[in-house]
Amino acid sequence: MLDIDVIVSDFDGTLLDNSKRLPEQFPALLDELDRRGIRFIAASGRQYYNIREQLPDGMADRVDYIAENGALTVRNGEICSIDEIPPEDVRAVVDVLRRTPGCYPILCGAKCAYLEDMVDELSVHSNMYYARLELVDDVLAFLERDRICKIAVFHSHDAEHVSYPALLPFAGRMQVALSGDCWVDVMNASVNKGAALRGMLEQMHVSPARCMAFGDYLNDIELLQAAGHPYAMENSHPQLLELFPRTGGHNNDAGVVRTICRELDISL
């Protein structure tokens, strides 16, 4: 049985099934983790306020958060770090995206997220991933009103071959992460889920060797590298499975919960 103090899991494609539902066993698992003094961290490219909404009543304050792909972290209900993007970099990225057909930038701030145009495909995704989202005339007008820590870029079906290549010129000075079929996330160069996890483990005085991590996509690489016990889901991007062959089961079969129970000898 593993000796674990912290468990961190990506949300979409990992803890959640393809219908965006938590495993029905998760509340009971969280109760047992609390009893054992093991802290659970939800790590996602999602907005913090949105991640909280995915957890049933009474559970949200029992979990810590790595949100916006690591650009914002929350411990014990308080924002403990936010990595703000310099306004000049935000303007440069938005300028490129405004000239790239089919790309829709969302500026993600500590207070809210901001979007200029809404199309049908994006409406479905934005309702799914954002609890606080404002439709505005000019996203850049909010640079002085909020701390922008991530630019989420939506393309309806092929982010890997449209928005991602358009943003690669920024990769030298910024973090450009392909985070899903429709999404690319742009952040400061030092930002990723792994850096956020390392910072939280240091604050908790927990060794990486006592941390389990689960992920399924390319924006989870650093997260898994930062944990002593990394698991890629069976449904992961092929590149992730090459790097992390130990699997955490399938997301549609409560793989995260089943793996935790197996490795920690938990019966639910």
C-alpha positions as CSV (number, residue, x, y, z in Angstrom):
1,M,0.0,0.0,0.0
2,L,1.3,3.5,-0.9
3,D,2.0,6.1,1.7
4,I,0.2,9.2,0.3
5,D,-0.5,12.6,1.7
6,V,-1.8,14.4,-1.4
7,I,-3.8,13.2,-4.4
8,V,-4.2,15.6,-7.4
9,S,-6.4,14.9,-10.4
10,D,-7.2,16.6,-13.7
11,F,-11.0,17.0,-14.2
12,D,-12.1,16.6,-17.8
13,G,-11.2,13.2,-19.3
14,T,-9.8,12.1,-16.0
15,L,-12.0,12.4,-12.9
16,L,-15.1,13.3,-14.9
17,D,-16.6,10.9,-17.4
18,N,-17.4,11.9,-21.0
19,S,-20.7,13.2,-19.9
20,K,-18.9,15.5,-17.4
21,R,-20.1,13.6,-14.3
22,L,-18.2,12.8,-11.2
23,P,-18.0,9.1,-10.3
24,E,-20.8,8.2,-7.9
25,Q,-18.3,6.8,-5.5
26,F,-16.3,10.1,-5.2
27,P,-18.2,11.6,-2.2
28,A,-17.5,8.4,-0.2
29,L,-13.9,8.4,-1.3
30,L,-13.4,12.0,-0.2
31,D,-14.9,11.1,3.2
32,E,-12.3,8.3,3.5
33,L,-9.4,10.6,2.4
34,D,-10.5,13.2,4.9
35,R,-10.5,10.5,7.6
36,R,-6.9,9.5,6.6
37,G,-5.7,13.1,6.5
38,I,-5.1,12.9,2.7
39,R,-5.7,16.2,0.8
40,F,-7.4,16.1,-2.6
41,I,-6.5,18.8,-5.2
42,A,-8.6,19.3,-8.3
43,A,-6.4,20.5,-11.2
44,S,-7.9,21.8,-14.4
45,G,-7.8,24.3,-17.2
46,R,-11.2,25.3,-16.0
47,Q,-12.1,28.5,-14.2
48,Y,-11.8,28.1,-10.4
49,Y,-15.5,29.1,-9.8
50,N,-16.5,26.5,-12.4
51,I,-14.6,23.7,-10.8
52,R,-16.3,24.4,-7.5
53,E,-19.7,24.1,-9.1
54,Q,-18.9,20.6,-10.2
55,L,-18.6,19.4,-6.6
56,P,-21.8,18.6,-4.6
57,D,-22.8,20.8,-1.7
58,G,-20.5,20.6,1.2
59,M,-17.5,19.2,-0.8
60,A,-16.1,22.3,-2.5
61,D,-14.5,23.7,0.7
62,R,-12.9,20.3,1.4
63,V,-10.8,20.4,-1.7
64,D,-7.9,22.5,-2.9
65,Y,-7.6,23.8,-6.5
66,I,-5.2,24.3,-9.3
67,A,-7.2,26.3,-11.8
68,E,-6.6,27.9,-15.2
69,N,-3.9,25.3,-16.0
70,G,-1.9,26.4,-13.0
71,A,-2.2,30.1,-13.3
72,L,-4.3,30.3,-10.2
73,T,-4.2,28.2,-7.1
74,V,-6.6,28.1,-4.1
75,R,-6.0,26.5,-0.7
76,N,-8.5,26.4,2.1
77,G,-10.9,28.6,0.1
78,E,-8.4,31.4,-0.4
79,I,-6.5,32.4,-3.6
80,C,-2.9,31.8,-2.7
81,S,-1.3,32.5,-6.1
82,I,-2.2,34.2,-9.4
83,D,0.3,34.6,-12.3
84,E,-0.8,37.7,-14.1
85,I,0.1,38.0,-17.8
86,P,1.7,41.4,-18.7
87,P,-0.9,43.6,-20.6
88,E,1.4,44.0,-23.6
89,D,1.5,40.2,-24.0
90,V,-2.3,40.0,-23.8
91,R,-2.7,42.6,-26.5
92,A,-0.2,40.9,-28.8
93,V,-2.0,37.5,-28.5
94,V,-5.5,38.9,-29.0
95,D,-4.3,40.8,-32.1
96,V,-3.1,37.6,-33.7
97,L,-6.3,35.8,-32.8
98,R,-8.5,38.5,-34.2
99,R,-6.7,37.9,-37.5
100,T,-7.1,34.1,-37.3
101,P,-10.5,32.9,-38.6
102,G,-12.5,30.7,-36.3
103,C,-10.5,31.5,-33.1
104,Y,-12.3,33.1,-30.1
105,P,-10.1,34.3,-27.2
106,I,-11.5,34.4,-23.6
107,L,-9.5,36.5,-21.1
108,C,-9.5,34.7,-17.8
109,G,-9.2,36.9,-14.7
110,A,-9.3,36.5,-11.0
111,K,-12.8,38.0,-10.9
112,C,-14.4,36.8,-14.1
113,A,-13.7,35.7,-17.7
114,Y,-14.3,38.0,-20.7
115,L,-15.4,37.2,-24.3
116,E,-16.2,39.4,-27.3
117,D,-18.1,37.0,-29.6
118,M,-20.4,34.1,-28.9
119,V,-21.2,31.4,-31.5
120,D,-23.4,28.3,-31.0
121,E,-20.5,25.9,-30.5
122,L,-18.7,28.1,-28.0
123,S,-21.9,28.8,-26.1
124,V,-22.1,25.1,-25.2
125,H,-18.5,25.0,-24.1
126,S,-18.5,28.3,-22.2
127,N,-21.6,27.2,-20.2
128,M,-19.7,24.0,-19.3
129,Y,-16.4,25.5,-18.3
130,Y,-17.2,29.0,-17.0
131,A,-19.3,30.0,-14.0
132,R,-18.4,33.6,-14.4
133,L,-18.3,34.9,-18.0
134,E,-19.1,38.3,-19.4
135,L,-19.8,39.1,-23.1
136,V,-18.2,42.4,-23.7
137,D,-17.5,44.8,-26.6
138,D,-13.7,44.8,-26.1
139,V,-11.9,42.2,-24.0
140,L,-8.8,44.5,-23.8
141,A,-10.8,47.1,-22.0
142,F,-10.7,44.8,-18.9
143,L,-6.9,44.7,-18.6
144,E,-7.0,47.5,-16.0
145,R,-10.1,46.0,-14.1
146,D,-8.9,42.5,-13.5
147,R,-5.8,40.4,-13.3
148,I,-5.7,38.3,-16.4
149,C,-3.8,35.0,-15.8
150,K,-4.8,33.0,-18.9
151,I,-6.0,33.4,-22.4
152,A,-8.2,30.5,-23.4
153,V,-8.6,30.1,-27.2
154,F,-11.6,28.3,-28.6
155,H,-11.7,26.7,-32.1
156,S,-14.8,24.6,-32.9
157,H,-13.1,21.4,-33.9
158,D,-9.4,21.6,-34.7
159,A,-7.4,23.6,-32.2
160,E,-4.3,21.4,-32.8
161,H,-4.0,22.5,-36.4
162,V,-5.5,26.0,-36.4
163,S,-5.2,28.1,-33.2
164,Y,-2.2,26.2,-31.9
165,P,0.1,26.9,-34.9
166,A,-1.1,30.5,-35.0
167,L,0.1,30.9,-31.4
168,L,3.4,29.1,-31.6
169,P,5.4,32.3,-32.3
170,F,4.6,33.2,-28.7
171,A,6.0,29.9,-27.3
172,G,9.4,31.3,-26.7
173,R,8.3,33.8,-24.1
174,M,4.9,32.3,-23.1
175,Q,3.3,28.9,-22.3
176,V,1.2,27.7,-25.2
177,A,-0.6,24.6,-24.2
178,L,-2.9,22.4,-26.2
179,S,-5.5,21.5,-23.6
180,G,-8.3,19.8,-25.7
181,D,-9.7,19.2,-29.1
182,C,-11.1,22.8,-29.1
183,W,-8.9,24.6,-26.7
184,V,-5.4,26.2,-26.5
185,D,-4.3,28.0,-23.3
186,V,-1.8,30.8,-23.3
187,M,-0.1,31.8,-20.0
188,N,3.1,33.1,-18.7
189,A,6.1,30.9,-19.6
190,S,6.6,29.5,-16.1
191,V,2.9,28.5,-15.7
192,N,1.8,24.9,-15.8
193,K,-0.1,22.5,-13.5
194,G,3.2,20.9,-12.4
195,A,4.7,24.2,-11.3
196,A,1.5,25.0,-9.4
197,L,1.6,21.5,-7.8
198,R,5.2,21.9,-6.7
199,G,4.4,25.2,-5.1
200,M,1.4,23.7,-3.2
201,L,3.4,20.7,-2.0
202,E,6.1,23.0,-0.7
203,Q,3.4,25.1,1.2
204,M,2.0,21.8,2.6
205,H,5.5,20.5,3.5
206,V,4.7,17.3,1.5
207,S,7.3,15.4,-0.5
208,P,6.4,14.7,-4.2
209,A,7.1,11.0,-3.3
210,R,3.9,11.1,-1.2
211,C,1.8,12.5,-4.0
212,M,-0.4,10.7,-6.6
213,A,-1.4,12.5,-9.8
214,F,-3.8,11.7,-12.6
215,G,-4.1,13.2,-16.1
216,D,-5.2,12.5,-19.6
217,Y,-4.0,15.3,-21.9
218,L,-0.8,17.2,-23.0
219,N,-1.4,20.0,-20.5
220,D,-1.1,17.3,-17.7
221,I,2.5,16.3,-18.6
222,E,4.2,18.7,-16.0
223,L,1.5,17.7,-13.4
224,L,2.4,14.0,-13.7
225,Q,6.1,14.8,-13.7
226,A,5.8,16.7,-10.4
227,A,4.3,13.7,-8.6
228,G,6.0,10.6,-7.3
229,H,3.1,8.4,-8.4
230,P,1.8,9.5,-11.8
231,Y,-1.0,7.8,-13.7
232,A,-2.1,8.5,-17.2
233,M,-5.7,7.5,-18.0
234,E,-6.3,4.7,-20.5
235,N,-8.1,7.2,-22.7
236,S,-5.2,9.6,-22.6
237,H,-3.5,11.4,-25.6
238,P,-1.0,8.8,-27.0
239,Q,2.0,11.0,-26.1
240,L,1.0,11.0,-22.5
241,L,0.7,7.2,-22.4
242,E,4.2,6.9,-23.9
243,L,5.6,9.1,-21.1
244,F,3.6,7.6,-18.3
245,P,2.7,3.9,-19.1
246,R,1.2,3.2,-15.6
247,T,-2.5,3.9,-16.2
248,G,-5.3,5.1,-13.9
249,G,-8.0,3.2,-15.7
250,H,-10.6,4.7,-18.0
251,N,-12.4,7.9,-17.1
252,N,-15.8,6.4,-18.1
253,D,-15.2,3.6,-15.6
254,A,-14.4,5.7,-12.5
255,G,-10.7,5.0,-13.1
256,V,-9.3,7.6,-10.7
257,V,-11.5,6.3,-7.8
258,R,-10.8,2.7,-8.6
259,T,-7.0,3.3,-8.8
260,I,-6.9,5.2,-5.5
261,C,-8.9,2.5,-3.8
262,R,-6.6,-0.2,-5.1
263,E,-3.4,1.6,-4.3
264,L,-4.5,2.8,-0.8
265,D,-6.4,-0.4,0.1
266,I,-9.8,1.4,0.4
267,S,-13.1,-0.4,0.3
268,L,-16.1,1.8,-0.5
